[in-house]
């Protein structure tokens, strides 16, 4: 098996020079292959888009809901695959791991995924679920007002895990309203340095009159000297541009 897997890796490595035949990918895939090789094969299937979905669907029917095949369904970006993933969510209530994989695979369809799925992920206590929910939200944020966006992000912005808060900041910093700037201003005063400095950078990136006012206030009132200095630095950059 190892020798055979080496041959498969070599073939995948040459795929830029010699394009992969969808039928070859379907024939060589097996649940018995090493995990990283299965993932690589399924990634190639997903990248084949409309040519990839038929073979992904065949393999799902043959082997069941293998995580790498579910991931491939999301990568191919086909409407039929999206509908299959939504159906998978409905029938996998008792399998949290599979549901998470399905949600992650739906990320690029965030604007078309039912709101109940997005809010479920954002309210879920698990870190992976919240990050997946934020990915879904990113693709539907253009449909929301600033107030609605902050409401969706509320739990993530108050999360005790820096990675979740920072991902939420990355989404809201694309807006420049006073409401958004005020929320970032509050985050600059949180205990976590990583969150605070991320929020300071976000205010700087917004570069609006509101963000400048908040940076000025932070440069004078933050308790941490390093944060005050950073706020002043970012404020100075605003006036040089």
Steps between C-alpha positions, in 0.01 A plus 500: 500500500783741585660448160165561333448816706842628396394462137180691570690784668733516202206520261340777705828687504508500119140617463600846379685353207256216435139586603321238705218302344188505724449129438854427620432689824180303551671168435801553728312644799454256786413541870798272566751757378689718748300799623724767346491325163121472508480871579733585211300289255171652613641851476584429136147370443352816648719721283350335191175690571216375276717211381578408859154489656376189309795290621473641852132409503576146377762452772263631768241249388761223504686576824264719699561840659879489521626839634738558210221434248272743685780757482536434125128564454553850639811565293330427168258796547212333318136574582421128516784455750366784714156339510658168593695664784186670634322165492795343682458756779137399543577131535810522718357648820654222707849537351664825611827434319326436168275805544804719561668369184183574303476853640866569421445371147208740453705810587511645147118488484453705816249734338279207396528284810188522722537758775421237764820312411712817522358603837529144634871502420558847645323406824666158526756492785757308294785700347492319166126559468531871575781541248293313242205727579717807446609361164135466400430849630783649295326397179167652603625811680436718193129439556509635857495842661777588745260444790399158369863402440597592856202307631609187311859545623411582860582164657815460291623846601444407865661156467778410743709356214713753317478318167120533493502869596769581244307328221190703592708821498623413152139495380372818666806714416381524140237749618572858605195609700521654846327190640773271364780731615352519849496120528863483392582777748362281779703200384818708521450502877459124543744295710642316200786685332448304179137609479579858599774546241284336233220746579745793487619388158139465388422858604806615310392310187155660508661845473180699549436808711334278759795261518744791533304644793502165677871449435570846643302418812673164539844657460425708810294267718623141458658368819765299316792713384571268207139526385499880536818523296358272234178703483705819459709337228189394310349845546812665359480271198146625436619857460790404273266342245 
